[in-house]
Amino acid sequence: MPGARLSERLQDLVLENAGIDEFLQVLSGVSAEFAASAAGSPVLCSVRLIRHRLPPALAGSTPVALALEQLQDRFAGPGLESLKTGEATLVRGAPTEPRLARYQKSAAQRGSRSILGVPLTLDQDAAATLTFYAASPDAFDGGIAEACEAFAATAAKSMRLAVRLGSAETMNRDLLQAMKSRTIINLASGILMAQSRCSQAEAFNLLSKVSNNRNVKLRIVAEEILRKFETGPYATDFSAQT
């Protein structure tokens, strides 16, 4: 697939507001398609995205590719090795790298005897890799590995944008949740102020004491007050809970 066409396909996906999981799924398929065309034989591909304070996001062009990616969490594989070194890692044929031998043996049992891990250059708080799998030990010889690296460099541009948009969406979602929680707490405090004829600070302290004593979030306590208030006459009595 020509580079311009690849960029357009990935950028269109980002601009269509696809979620990061969908983006990774499509990227793994497009990557496998590109590598297979370049190699002239079937190639699978998986992708791993690592972001700060989030679990790794994985995708594969096929269920087998996804399983091979997940296998790297048990045994060190070329994909994780490329993340660590920042350079492409190729293994093929009989195991030659002791630290990758267990993964290489397990992958070979699943039909992949040539594996290429290629890192993607992202922003400082994110990292990603594409891992290509082929049955032939020499599948990535003759410039194929270099072509996959060039492909990864192009794909990284779209992934950077997808990750940035995903981070912005997460921040907005967290902000909205925080605002919703604050509104609920303020409403509950208002109910306590009216019922107990206390100040806002005293009402908030009362909510906090109940929250701490019951070991539940402050928002949960506030929601309980609102539910009771909405369903009928409500009398505040936290004396036993505080």
N, C-alpha and C positions, 0 to 999 in steps of 0.2 A: 504494500500500500504506500503510495507516494507520501512524502512527509507533509505536504500541504493538505492533502486529503485527511490524513491522520489528525492533524491539528484541528481542522474544521470539525471533524466528528467528535472529538473530545471536548472542544470548546462549546459546541452546540449542547452537549449533555450538561455541562456546567451551567450554561445560560438558561437552560430549561428548568433550573432549580432542582435538579435531581439530588437526592440525598447522597451522602458520601458512600454509603454501602452500595447503592445502585451504581455510582460512578466507578467504584473499584471492581464491581462485577463486570461491567462493560469493558473496563480497561483490561482485565485479565483475558477476556475473549478477543479483543482487538489485538492484544500483544501476541497471543497464540497464533492468531491468523497471520500476522506479519511474519513471525519467526518461521512458521510452516511454509509460507510462500518463499522466503529467502532460502530455507534449507532444502526445499523440494521434498519434504517428508513430514509426517505429522509431528507436531510439537504442542505440548501442553504448557500452560503458564499459570502461576499463582502470584498474588500480590499481597504484601504486608505493609500496613501503615501504622506507625507508632506516633502517638501524640501525648503531650504532657497531661498527666493525671487522668488518662483514659485507657481502657484496655485496648490491646492491639486489634486492629480491624483487618480481617483476612478475607480473601476471595480467590476463587479458582475458575479457570475456564471450563473445567469439568469437575465432577465429584472426586475423581482420582487426584487431580491437581490440588484441590483443596486439602485432601487427606495428606498429600505429600508436604504441603505447607505446614499443616498442623503437626506433622511428624518432627519438624524442626524445633518444636517446643520440648521434645523429648531428647533428641539427638542434635548436636550442632550440625547445621547444613550450610551449603554454599550461600543461601540467601542471608542468613544471619551473619555469616562470615563476611559477606560484602558490606553489610551494615557496619560491622566493627572496623573494617579496614578502610572503607570508603572506596574500594576498588572492586572491579568485577572478579568473581571467583568461579573457575571452571574445574569440574572434576569429571573424569570419564574412565571407562574401562575398569581395571582392577584398582582397588583402593590404594592411593599413594600418600594421602595426608592422614596421619594417625588420628588427629582430632576430628576429622570428618568421616572416618572409616565406618563407624556404626551407622551413620545416616546413609552413606553411599551404599552400603550393603543392603539396608532395608529398602532403599529406593530401587535398587536393581531387582529385588524380589518382586517389586510392583511394576517392573517393565521399563524403568528409566535408568539407562546406563550412561547417560551424558546429561549433566546438570550445570546450568549456568546461572549464577546469581549476579544481578546488576543493581547497584544502589541508585536511588533517585535523589537528586539534590533539591531539598525543600528548604523551608524557613528554619530558623534556629530551634524552634520548639517542636519540630516534627521530623520524622525520618521514614523512608520507605524503600522497598526493594521489589524488583521483579525477579522471579525465578522461573527459568525455562527448563523443560524436561523433554528428553527425546530418547528413543529406544536404541539408536545407533551410537556407539562410543565416539564416532567422529562427526556427529551431526552438526557441531558448531565450529568445525574446521573451515579453512578456505575463506576466511573473512566473515563468516556468519556471526561469530561472537561479536566482532566489531560492529556489524550492522545492528545487532540487538542493543548494543551500548548506545549507538546513535539514536535508535528508536526510543530508548529510555530517556535520553536527554530531551527529546521532543515531548514525550509524555509527561515529564516532570513539570513542564510549564503549566499544563492544564491542571495537574494535581495540586500544584501550589495554590492556584486560584480556588480549586474546590475545597481545599483544607481551610483557606482563609474565610471563604463564605460559610463553611460549616462552623468555624469558630465564632463568627459573628452571630450566626443563628443561635448557637448555644448560649452565648452571652445574653442575647435578647430574651431567650426563654428563661434563663436564670433570673434576669432582672424582673421579668413579668411575674415569676413565681414569688420573688421576694416582695414585690409590691402587693401582690394578692395576700400574702401572709401578714404583711404589716397592716393592711386594711382590716383583715379579720381580727387581729389583735386589738386594733384601735376600737372596733365596734364592740368587742367583748369588754374592753375597759370602760367604754361609755355605759354599758349596761350595769356594770359593777358600781360605777360612780353614781348612777341614778338610784340603784337599789340600796347601796350602803351609805350614800351621802358622803363620799370620800373624794379626795383629789385624784387627778389622773395618775400621779406618781404612786399614790397608795394603791390604786386599782392595779397598776402594772406590777407592783411589788407582790400583791396578793396572787396574781396570775403566775408570777415567777416562782413563788413558794410552792404552789400546787404542782407546777411543772417539775420542780426539783424533787419534791416529796414522792411524786408518783413516777418519776424517771421517764416522763414522756415530753415530747416537744411542746413548746409554748403554744404553737399554732394549734395543736390537737386539743389542748385545754380550751382555747378560745373558740374553736369550732363546736365543742360540746355545749358551751354556754349559748352560742347562737342557735343551735338546734333546739335546745330546751326553751329558749325565749320565743322562737318562731312557732312552736307547737302548742303554746298555751301560757297561762300565768306562770311566772317564774320567780321563785324566791331564792335569793343567794344565801347559801350557807356553806362556807368553806372552813368553818372552824375545826371540823374533824379532820380535814385534809391538810391543813397547814400546821 
